[in-house]
Amino acid sequence: VLQKNIMLAALVEDLKKTGLKPAPADHCYAGPEDVACEVCTGRKMKAVKSCLVCLVSYCEDHLQPHYDVPGLQRHKLVNPSKNLQENICAKHDKLLEIFCRTDQQCICYLCTMDEHKDHETVPAAAERGEKQKKLQERQQRIKYRIQDQEKYVKLLQQKLEAINVSADKAVEDSEKIFTELIRLLQERNSEVKQQIRSQQETEVSRVKDVQEKLEQEITELKRKDAELEQLSHTEDHTQFLLNYPSLPALRESTHSSSINIRPLRHFEDVTAAVSELRDKLQDVLRDSWTKISKKVTEVDNIQSEPEPKTRDEFLNYSQEITLDPNTVNRKLKLSEGNRKIQLTNQEQFYPDHPERFTDYQQVLSVESLTGRCYWEVEWSAGGVDIAVSYKNISIEEEFGFNDKSWSLYCDTNSYTFYHNRVQTPVSGPVSSRIGVYLDHRAGILSFYSVSKTMTLLHRVQTRFTQPLHAGVRLYSLLFSSGGDSAEFIKLKYMRI
């Protein structure tokens, strides 16, 4: 007698209740870029949620107990994540559910009893709430900024059209004016040629007329000369005397007196006058061209944004600065994520690099600075140079002593600005924190003393031809008490 297979019967009953499920489609299986269900065996399905308590990602089927089981319903489910293990403390293998405000990092509850003892700690959710508010504020600022930038884009589009229309009209008008000038010169040239030819005809006619009359006089004189010659050879004295009184009197020439005997110049004076006109026109054109060229280069229809006035406005352009290990002098020690340098008596081990400063204890930033930027430097030293420089500064040169860098020297008593070996004394309240504002396009570089208020120390207006890098230099003083350092501060607001 056949006996009933209880297990098989139970499966059949379950199938009757739920029905046969179709095989999952290919798109339900996890691909290389997807988060896979960690419970599935064989070919894994795509995870639909990750549990921050279980630290496991589940497909739809394996997630169901988190909806059905009361104990699992309290677990925190999030969108699938591949980085769940980052939520585990590497030291204690516990969930990172606490935030240490002192060290600004997530920790587990065991960390609060260990290296984070006596630190200010709050639940991660509470810190998230605070950060969320700041995030929303920043998002709101970004939205306002987007709106402002969109308005600027529209204005710039209008200005672009206006520039093109104005330029086309200026070209057209200039062409008309120059064409008119050329036509006027051509007309004057034709008039001068016509006057010269007319005067030439008059003078030639007058000269030919006088020449013809002189030739007639010569003919008449030759005839008289022949008569006198004939009379002079008469042998009969009586006949000679009878004919002598009938000889005509010799008259003075009426035409030779009209001939002006002087150096021949004719129309050379006209050439000289035209040459003088040419020289004057060249002078006028040269002066006018200088003015025209200046007006062309002064055309700038894009109005720059106003320069920041309050510290909050400056912070909208804050730039995070990190120092380049390839440029740092070996007498400087880098720390705080390459944002701080400190003088040392021992040379640091840095690999050889063609950009490393050799003669002065200085360093450049990794960041290439263009546009509008603001950063602050906190210093504690006998003397410090806070500078900007082109990247191609020589590794043997110091900031401010060439045409590639601009530097504000600070000590506990005063300030001095250096550029291209020219030093400028600077007055203002001495502060251990200096703010630097750069508007690369406008050629503006400003240094501020930062305390409870911001005081402008020195402002440079120039033309920058390359991207700039922030720089800082520390001075080795004979009686230094140590601790000489400079740090680029992480500012409250980051640039948006």
C-alpha positions in Angstrom: 0.0 0.0 0.0 1.4 3.3 -1.0 2.0 5.8 1.9 1.4 9.5 1.7 4.5 11.8 1.3 3.7 14.4 3.8 6.4 17.0 2.6 5.3 16.7 -1.0 1.7 17.1 0.0 2.5 20.3 1.9 4.2 21.7 -1.1 1.3 20.8 -3.3 -1.1 22.6 -0.9 1.1 25.7 -0.9 1.1 25.7 -4.6 -2.6 25.5 -4.7 -2.9 28.5 -2.4 -0.3 30.7 -4.1 -0.3 29.3 -7.7 2.9 28.7 -9.7 5.0 31.9 -10.1 6.4 32.5 -13.5 10.2 32.5 -13.9 11.7 36.0 -13.4 12.5 37.9 -16.5 16.2 38.5 -17.3 15.9 42.2 -16.4 15.1 41.1 -12.8 18.5 39.5 -12.3 21.4 41.6 -11.0 23.9 42.9 -13.6 27.5 44.1 -13.0 26.3 47.6 -12.1 23.4 46.5 -10.0 23.2 45.8 -6.2 22.5 42.0 -5.9 20.4 40.4 -3.3 22.7 38.8 -0.7 20.2 36.1 0.2 19.6 34.7 -3.2 21.5 31.5 -4.1 22.5 30.7 -7.6 21.8 33.5 -10.0 21.1 36.5 -7.8 18.2 38.9 -8.2 18.4 42.7 -8.1 18.1 44.1 -4.7 15.2 46.5 -4.2 16.1 47.7 -0.7 19.1 47.6 1.7 18.6 47.3 5.5 20.8 49.6 7.6 20.2 47.3 10.6 20.8 44.0 9.0 23.4 45.5 6.7 22.0 43.3 4.0 20.5 44.0 0.5 17.3 42.1 -0.4 15.3 41.3 -3.5 11.6 41.7 -3.4 10.9 38.1 -2.2 13.5 38.1 0.5 12.5 41.6 1.7 9.0 40.4 2.5 9.8 39.4 6.1 10.7 43.0 6.9 7.1 43.9 6.0 5.5 41.0 7.8 7.6 40.3 10.9 6.9 42.9 13.7 10.5 42.9 14.9 11.9 43.5 11.4 9.4 46.2 10.6 11.3 48.6 12.8 14.5 48.2 10.6 15.5 51.2 8.5 15.2 50.4 4.8 16.9 52.5 2.1 17.5 52.3 -1.6 19.9 49.5 -2.6 23.5 50.4 -1.7 26.8 48.7 -2.4 28.5 50.6 0.5 26.7 49.1 3.5 30.0 47.9 5.0 31.0 51.6 5.3 28.4 51.8 8.0 30.4 49.4 10.2 33.1 50.6 12.6 36.4 49.1 11.4 37.7 48.9 14.9 34.7 47.5 16.9 32.6 46.0 14.1 29.6 47.8 15.3 27.1 50.1 13.5 28.2 53.7 13.0 25.1 55.3 14.6 26.7 58.2 16.5 28.4 61.3 15.2 31.4 62.9 16.9 31.1 66.7 16.4 34.6 67.2 17.9 36.3 65.1 15.2 33.5 65.5 12.6 33.2 61.8 11.9 30.7 58.9 12.4 31.5 56.4 15.2 29.9 53.5 17.0 28.8 53.5 20.7 32.0 51.7 21.8 34.0 54.5 20.3 32.4 56.9 22.7 34.0 55.0 25.6 37.4 54.8 23.9 39.2 57.5 21.8 36.1 59.7 21.6 35.5 59.8 25.3 34.5 63.3 26.5 33.9 64.4 22.9 30.7 66.1 21.9 28.6 63.3 20.4 25.0 63.1 19.1 23.0 60.4 17.4 23.7 60.3 13.7 20.0 61.0 13.0 20.2 64.2 15.0 23.3 65.4 13.2 21.7 64.4 9.9 18.8 66.7 10.8 21.2 69.6 11.5 23.2 68.9 8.3 19.9 68.6 6.4 18.9 72.1 7.4 22.2 73.4 6.2 21.9 71.4 3.1 18.5 72.9 2.4 19.9 76.4 3.1 22.7 75.7 0.6 20.2 74.3 -1.9 18.1 77.5 -1.5 21.2 79.6 -2.1 22.0 77.6 -5.1 18.5 78.0 -6.5 18.7 81.8 -5.9 22.1 81.8 -7.6 20.7 79.8 -10.5 17.9 82.3 -10.9 20.4 85.2 -10.8 22.7 83.4 -13.3 19.8 82.7 -15.6 18.9 86.4 -15.5 22.6 87.2 -16.2 22.5 84.7 -19.1 19.5 86.5 -20.6 21.2 89.9 -20.1 24.4 88.5 -21.7 22.4 87.2 -24.6 20.9 90.7 -25.1 24.3 92.2 -24.7 25.7 89.8 -27.2 23.1 90.8 -29.8 23.7 94.4 -29.0 27.5 94.0 -29.4 27.0 92.3 -32.8 24.6 94.9 -34.0 26.8 97.7 -32.7 29.9 96.2 -34.3 28.2 95.6 -37.6 27.0 99.2 -37.7 30.4 100.6 -36.7 32.0 98.6 -39.5 29.4 99.8 -42.0 29.7 103.5 -40.8 33.5 103.3 -40.8 33.5 102.0 -44.3 31.2 104.8 -45.4 33.3 107.4 -43.7 36.6 106.1 -45.1 35.0 105.7 -48.5 33.9 109.4 -48.3 37.4 110.4 -47.2 38.9 108.5 -50.2 36.4 110.1 -52.5 37.2 113.5 -51.1 40.9 112.9 -51.6 40.3 111.7 -55.1 38.3 114.8 -55.9 41.0 117.0 -54.5 43.6 115.1 -56.5 41.5 115.6 -59.7 41.1 119.3 -58.9 44.8 119.8 -58.4 45.6 117.9 -61.6 43.1 120.0 -63.5 44.4 123.2 -62.1 48.0 122.2 -62.9 47.1 121.3 -66.5 45.0 124.5 -66.9 47.9 126.6 -65.6 50.3 124.6 -67.7 48.3 125.4 -70.9 48.1 129.1 -69.9 51.8 129.3 -69.2 52.8 127.4 -72.3 50.5 129.6 -74.5 52.0 132.8 -73.0 55.6 131.5 -73.4 54.9 130.5 -77.0 53.3 133.9 -77.8 56.3 135.8 -76.4 58.6 133.4 -78.2 56.8 134.0 -81.6 57.0 137.8 -81.2 60.7 137.6 -80.3 61.3 135.5 -83.3 59.5 138.2 -85.5 61.7 140.9 -83.9 64.8 138.8 -84.6 63.7 138.5 -88.3 63.1 142.3 -88.5 66.4 143.0 -86.9 68.2 140.7 -89.3 66.6 142.5 -92.2 67.7 145.9 -90.9 71.1 144.6 -90.2 71.3 143.5 -93.8 70.3 147.0 -95.0 72.9 148.6 -92.8 75.5 146.2 -94.0 74.6 147.1 -97.6 74.8 150.8 -96.8 78.1 150.4 -95.1 79.7 149.1 -98.3 78.4 152.0 -100.5 81.5 153.6 -102.2 79.7 156.8 -103.3 80.0 159.1 -100.3 77.3 161.4 -101.6 74.9 158.5 -102.0 75.8 157.2 -98.4 75.1 160.6 -96.9 71.8 160.9 -98.8 70.5 157.5 -97.6 71.8 157.6 -94.0 69.0 159.9 -92.6 66.3 157.6 -94.0 67.5 154.7 -91.7 64.7 153.8 -89.2 65.4 154.3 -85.6 66.2 151.1 -83.5 63.4 150.6 -81.0 63.7 148.8 -77.6 62.3 145.3 -77.5 58.9 145.2 -75.9 58.8 141.4 -75.3 62.1 140.6 -73.8 61.3 142.7 -70.8 58.3 140.5 -69.9 60.6 137.5 -69.4 61.4 137.0 -65.7 64.9 135.7 -65.4 65.0 133.6 -62.2 65.7 130.0 -61.1 63.3 127.6 -62.9 60.8 126.2 -60.3 57.6 126.0 -62.3 55.3 123.6 -60.4 57.7 122.4 -57.7 56.0 124.6 -55.2 52.7 122.7 -55.9 54.5 119.4 -55.1 55.8 120.9 -51.9 52.4 122.1 -50.9 50.8 118.6 -51.6 53.7 117.0 -49.6 52.9 119.3 -46.7 49.2 118.3 -46.9 50.2 114.6 -46.9 52.4 115.1 -43.8 49.6 116.9 -42.0 47.1 114.2 -42.9 49.5 111.5 -41.7 49.8 113.3 -38.4 46.1 113.6 -38.1 45.5 110.0 -39.1 48.1 108.8 -36.6 46.6 110.7 -33.7 43.1 109.8 -34.8 44.0 106.2 -35.2 45.4 106.1 -31.7 42.1 107.4 -30.4 40.1 105.1 -32.5 42.1 102.0 -31.5 41.7 103.0 -27.8 38.0 103.3 -28.2 37.8 99.9 -29.9 39.7 98.2 -27.1 37.7 100.0 -24.4 34.5 98.5 -25.6 33.2 96.2 -22.8 29.5 95.7 -22.6 29.7 92.9 -20.0 29.3 94.5 -16.6 31.1 92.6 -13.9 29.3 91.6 -10.8 29.9 94.0 -7.9 32.8 93.3 -5.6 31.8 91.6 -2.3 31.6 93.8 0.7 30.6 91.6 3.7 32.3 88.5 4.8 29.2 86.4 4.0 29.4 87.7 0.4 33.1 86.8 0.2 32.3 83.3 1.6 30.1 82.7 -1.4 33.3 82.6 -3.5 35.3 80.6 -0.9 37.9 78.3 -2.5 39.3 75.2 -0.7 43.1 75.3 -1.0 45.4 72.3 -0.7 49.2 72.6 -0.9 51.2 70.8 -3.5 53.7 68.3 -2.1 55.6 68.6 -5.4 56.5 72.2 -4.7 56.9 72.3 -0.9 60.4 73.2 0.4 62.0 70.4 2.4 62.2 72.7 5.5 58.4 72.7 5.7 56.2 69.9 7.1 52.8 69.3 5.6 49.8 68.4 7.7 46.0 68.8 8.1 45.3 67.2 4.7 48.0 69.3 3.0 46.4 72.5 4.1 49.0 73.4 6.8 52.8 74.0 6.7 55.1 74.2 9.7 58.8 75.1 9.9 61.1 72.3 10.9 64.8 72.1 11.9 65.1 68.7 10.1 64.6 68.4 6.3 61.5 66.4 5.4 61.8 63.5 3.0 60.1 64.5 -0.2 61.0 62.9 -3.5 62.9 64.9 -6.0 60.7 67.0 -8.3 61.5 69.8 -10.8 58.9 72.1 -9.2 60.2 71.9 -5.6 61.3 75.2 -4.2 64.9 74.9 -3.1 66.1 78.3 -1.7 63.1 79.5 0.2 60.6 77.9 2.6 57.6 78.3 0.4 54.9 76.2 -1.4 52.2 76.6 -4.0 48.7 75.3 -4.1 47.5 72.4 -6.2 44.5 74.4 -7.3 44.7 76.6 -10.4 42.8 79.8 -9.6 40.7 81.6 -12.2 37.4 83.5 -12.0 36.5 84.8 -8.6 38.0 83.1 -5.5 38.3 83.8 -1.8 40.4 82.0 0.8 41.8 82.7 4.3 45.2 81.9 5.9 45.7 81.6 9.6 49.4 82.2 10.5 51.5 81.9 13.7 55.1 82.8 12.9 57.7 85.5 13.1 57.0 86.4 9.5 54.9 85.0 6.6 54.4 85.8 2.9 50.8 85.3 1.7 51.0 85.2 -2.1 49.7 84.3 -5.5 51.9 83.2 -8.3 52.0 81.8 -11.8 53.0 78.2 -12.0 56.1 78.9 -14.0 57.9 80.8 -11.2 61.5 79.7 -10.8 62.1 77.2 -7.9 65.0 79.5 -6.9 62.9 82.7 -6.7 61.0 84.1 -3.7 57.5 85.4 -3.8 57.1 89.1 -4.7 60.7 89.5 -6.2 59.7 88.9 -9.8 56.9 89.8 -12.2 55.2 86.3 -11.8 54.1 86.7 -8.2 52.4 89.1 -5.8 53.0 88.8 -2.0 51.9 90.4 1.3 54.5 90.1 4.0 53.0 89.9 7.5 54.7 90.1 10.9 53.6 91.0 14.4 54.0 94.7 13.7 53.3 95.6 10.1 52.6 94.6 6.5 54.6 95.1 3.3 53.4 94.3 -0.2 56.0 93.1 -2.8 55.8 92.7 -6.6 58.6 92.6 -9.1 61.1 93.7 -6.3 59.1 96.8 -5.6 58.0 97.1 -1.9 55.0 99.0 -0.7 54.4 99.7 3.0 50.8 98.7 4.0 48.9 100.0 7.0 46.1 98.3 8.8 45.2 96.3 11.9 47.6 93.4 12.4 45.7 90.1 12.4 46.7 86.4 12.5 44.1 85.7 9.8 44.4 87.2 6.3 41.7 86.9 3.6 42.6 87.0 -0.1 40.1 87.9 -2.8 40.9 87.3 -6.5 38.9 88.3 -9.5 41.1 86.9 -12.2 39.2 88.3 -15.2 39.0 91.8 -13.8 42.6 91.7 -12.7 41.8 92.4 -9.0 43.8 91.0 -6.1 42.8 92.2 -2.5 44.2 91.3 0.9 42.1 91.7 4.0 42.8 91.7 7.8 40.1 89.3 9.2 38.9 89.4 12.8 35.4 90.4 13.9 35.4 92.6 10.8 37.2 92.7 7.5 39.6 95.5 6.8 41.0 96.0 3.3 44.8 96.1 3.6 46.0 96.4 0.0 44.3 96.1 -3.5 46.0 95.4 -6.8 44.6 96.3 -10.2 46.5 94.6 -13.0 46.1 92.2 -15.9 46.7 88.5 -15.2 47.9 86.5 -18.2 47.9 83.0 -16.7 46.0 81.0 -14.1 47.3 81.8 -10.5 48.2 79.5 -7.6 47.9 80.4 -3.9 51.3 80.5 -2.1 52.7 80.9 1.4 56.2 81.3 2.7 57.5 81.0 6.3 60.6 82.8 7.6 63.2 81.1 9.8 64.0 83.6 12.5 67.1 83.3 14.7 65.3 83.5 18.0 62.1 81.7 16.9 60.3 79.9 19.7 59.0 77.2 17.3 55.5 76.5 16.2 55.8 78.8 13.2 53.0 77.7 10.8 50.4 78.8 8.3 47.2 77.1 7.5 44.6 77.5 4.8 41.3 77.5 6.6 38.3 75.4 5.7 35.6 78.1 5.4 32.0 77.8 6.6 30.5 78.1 3.1 32.0 76.4 0.1 32.0 78.0 -3.3 28.8 77.5 -5.3 
